[in-house]
């Protein structure tokens, strides 16, 4: 039995056939011995690792610099701890001294206030008048006393006004009383008291009055 391979003859004919008209010349790149995509990926990974390493080195350098500064500041604070303690002690002692001085000034002010008040009352007291009670509340003075006549009470009130230390002198109450068989007048007076009096007849007022008379 004879077999004929017709397929092979057709392939040969196609290979041996003429090239179609107008076909151009084609070029092809030589094949590289490695894969370009894999190389690019490896280079990218290497670059990323290099950036990470450089960043870590830079951060370590910054951390070392900051630690050095912190250490220097700590040493300076340690050196200044002694003088700071002295300054704090000095300020505390100064505050204590100022507090004590203020207390002393307050005591002196109250003492001189009371002494001046009692001195002015003593100078204003007429004969045969006795004070039985005195109360000081926020520059308002309450006085109680006894005497023989309302005229003596009026004289006492005039003297208080003339002293310049007392103002708004008012008689709040009078009543009759008896002591050792003698008839007396019991009275109550209120008045404002000031430590900086404007006494009538002061040099300034006298000068002003003299100038006024001269101008006439």
C-alpha positions as CSV (number, residue, x, y, z in Angstrom):
1,X,0.0,0.0,0.0
2,X,1.4,3.4,-1.0
3,X,0.9,6.5,1.2
4,X,1.5,10.1,-0.1
5,X,2.1,12.9,2.4
6,X,0.4,15.9,0.8
7,X,0.6,18.2,3.8
8,X,4.4,18.4,3.6
9,X,4.3,19.3,0.0
10,X,2.0,22.2,0.8
11,X,4.2,23.5,3.5
12,X,7.1,23.4,1.2
13,X,5.2,25.3,-1.5
14,X,4.2,28.0,1.0
15,X,7.8,28.4,2.1
16,X,9.2,28.5,-1.4
17,X,6.5,30.8,-2.6
18,X,7.3,34.4,-3.6
19,X,7.0,37.2,-1.0
20,X,4.0,39.5,-1.4
21,X,4.7,42.7,-3.1
22,X,5.4,45.8,-1.0
23,X,6.6,43.8,2.1
24,X,9.2,46.0,4.1
25,X,12.4,45.1,5.9
26,X,11.8,44.2,9.6
27,X,14.2,44.6,12.5
28,X,14.1,42.7,15.8
29,X,16.0,43.6,19.1
30,X,18.4,41.1,20.3
31,X,17.3,39.0,23.3
32,X,18.7,40.0,26.6
33,X,20.1,37.4,29.0
34,X,17.9,38.8,31.9
35,X,14.3,40.0,32.6
36,X,14.1,43.9,32.5
37,X,10.9,43.9,34.7
38,X,12.6,41.9,37.5
39,X,15.6,44.2,37.3
40,X,13.5,47.3,37.7
41,X,11.7,45.8,40.7
42,X,15.0,45.0,42.4
43,X,16.3,48.5,41.7
44,X,13.2,50.0,43.2
45,X,13.4,47.9,46.3
46,X,17.1,48.8,46.7
47,X,16.3,52.5,46.3
48,X,13.6,52.3,48.9
49,X,15.9,50.5,51.4
50,X,18.6,53.1,50.8
51,X,16.1,55.9,51.6
52,X,15.0,54.2,54.7
53,X,18.6,53.6,55.9
54,X,19.5,57.2,55.2
55,X,16.4,58.4,57.1
56,X,17.2,56.2,60.0
57,X,20.8,57.5,60.1
58,X,19.6,61.1,59.9
59,X,17.1,60.6,62.7
60,X,19.7,58.9,64.9
61,X,22.0,61.9,64.4
62,X,19.2,64.3,65.4
63,X,18.3,62.2,68.4
64,X,21.9,62.1,69.5
65,X,22.1,65.9,69.1
66,X,18.9,66.4,71.1
67,X,20.1,64.1,73.9
68,X,23.4,66.0,74.0
69,X,21.5,69.3,74.4
70,X,19.2,67.8,77.1
71,X,22.2,66.5,79.0
72,X,23.8,70.0,78.8
73,X,20.6,71.7,80.0
74,X,20.3,69.1,82.9
75,X,23.8,69.9,84.0
76,X,23.1,73.6,83.9
77,X,19.9,73.1,85.9
78,X,21.9,71.1,88.4
79,X,24.4,73.9,88.7
80,X,21.7,76.5,89.2
81,X,19.7,74.5,91.7
82,X,21.8,75.9,94.6
83,X,21.5,79.6,93.7
84,X,17.8,79.1,92.9
85,X,17.2,77.6,96.4
86,X,19.0,80.7,97.9
87,X,16.8,83.0,95.8
88,X,13.7,81.2,96.8
89,X,14.7,81.4,100.5
90,X,15.5,85.1,100.2
91,X,12.1,85.8,98.5
92,X,10.3,83.8,101.2
93,X,12.1,85.7,104.0
94,X,11.4,89.0,102.3
95,X,7.7,88.2,102.1
96,X,7.7,87.3,105.8
97,X,9.4,90.6,106.6
98,X,6.9,92.6,104.5
99,X,4.0,90.8,106.2
100,X,5.4,91.7,109.7
101,X,6.1,95.3,108.6
102,X,2.6,95.6,107.4
103,X,1.3,94.3,110.7
104,X,3.5,96.7,112.6
105,X,2.3,99.6,110.4
106,X,-1.3,98.6,111.0
107,X,-0.7,98.4,114.8
108,X,1.0,101.8,114.8
109,X,-1.8,103.4,112.7
110,X,-4.4,102.1,115.1
111,X,-2.4,103.1,118.1
112,X,-1.8,106.6,116.9
113,X,-5.5,106.9,115.8
114,X,-6.7,105.9,119.3
115,X,-4.2,108.2,121.0
116,X,-5.1,111.2,118.8
117,X,-8.8,110.5,119.3
118,X,-8.6,110.3,123.1
119,X,-6.3,113.4,123.2
120,X,-8.8,115.5,121.2
121,X,-11.7,114.4,123.4
122,X,-9.7,115.3,126.4
123,X,-9.0,118.8,125.1
124,X,-12.7,119.3,124.2
125,X,-14.0,118.2,127.6
126,X,-15.4,121.2,129.6
127,X,-15.3,121.3,133.3
128,X,-18.0,119.2,135.2
129,X,-18.6,116.9,132.2
130,X,-17.7,113.3,132.4
131,X,-17.8,110.7,129.6
132,X,-19.1,107.3,130.6
133,X,-18.9,105.5,127.3
134,X,-17.2,105.8,123.9
135,X,-17.6,103.6,120.8
136,X,-15.8,103.9,117.5
137,X,-17.4,102.3,114.4
138,X,-16.0,103.1,111.0
139,X,-15.1,106.8,111.8
140,X,-18.4,107.3,113.6
141,X,-18.0,108.1,117.3
142,X,-20.7,107.4,119.9
143,X,-20.3,109.3,123.1
144,X,-22.3,109.0,126.3
145,X,-21.7,111.1,129.4
146,X,-23.2,113.1,132.3
147,X,-23.0,116.7,133.4
148,X,-25.0,119.2,135.4
149,X,-26.6,121.3,132.6
150,X,-27.6,121.2,129.0
151,X,-25.5,124.3,128.6
152,X,-22.4,122.3,129.4
153,X,-23.4,119.7,126.8
154,X,-23.8,122.4,124.2
155,X,-20.3,123.8,125.1
156,X,-18.9,120.3,124.7
157,X,-20.4,120.0,121.2
158,X,-19.0,123.4,120.2
159,X,-15.6,122.4,121.3
160,X,-15.7,119.2,119.3
161,X,-16.6,121.1,116.2
162,X,-13.9,123.7,116.7
163,X,-11.2,121.0,117.1
164,X,-11.5,120.2,113.4
165,X,-11.3,116.5,114.1
166,X,-15.0,116.1,114.6
167,X,-17.9,116.9,112.2
168,X,-21.6,116.3,112.0
169,X,-21.8,116.5,115.8
170,X,-25.4,115.7,116.8
171,X,-27.1,115.3,120.2
172,X,-29.1,112.1,120.0
173,X,-30.6,111.9,123.5
174,X,-30.8,113.7,126.8
175,X,-32.4,112.5,130.0
176,X,-32.3,113.4,133.7
177,X,-30.3,111.3,136.1
178,X,-29.4,111.4,139.8
179,X,-26.1,110.6,141.4
180,X,-25.3,110.9,145.1
181,X,-28.4,113.0,145.6
182,X,-27.5,115.4,142.8
183,X,-29.6,115.9,139.7
184,X,-27.6,115.4,136.5
185,X,-28.2,115.4,132.8
186,X,-27.4,112.2,130.9
187,X,-26.6,112.7,127.2
188,X,-25.7,110.8,124.0
189,X,-23.7,112.3,121.1
190,X,-22.7,111.0,117.6
191,X,-20.0,112.5,115.5
192,X,-17.7,111.7,112.6
193,X,-14.0,111.6,113.3
194,X,-11.1,112.3,110.9
195,X,-7.4,112.0,111.4
196,X,-6.7,114.8,108.8
197,X,-8.6,117.7,110.3
198,X,-9.4,121.0,108.6
199,X,-9.2,123.2,111.6
200,X,-11.0,126.6,111.4
201,X,-8.6,129.5,111.6
202,X,-5.7,127.5,110.0
203,X,-2.8,129.4,108.5
204,X,-4.2,128.8,105.0
205,X,-7.6,130.2,105.9
206,X,-6.0,133.2,107.7
207,X,-3.9,134.0,104.7
208,X,-6.9,133.8,102.4
209,X,-8.9,136.1,104.6
210,X,-6.0,138.6,104.9
211,X,-5.6,138.6,101.1
212,X,-9.4,139.1,100.7
213,X,-9.3,142.1,103.0
214,X,-6.3,143.6,101.3
215,X,-8.0,143.3,97.9
216,X,-11.0,145.3,99.1
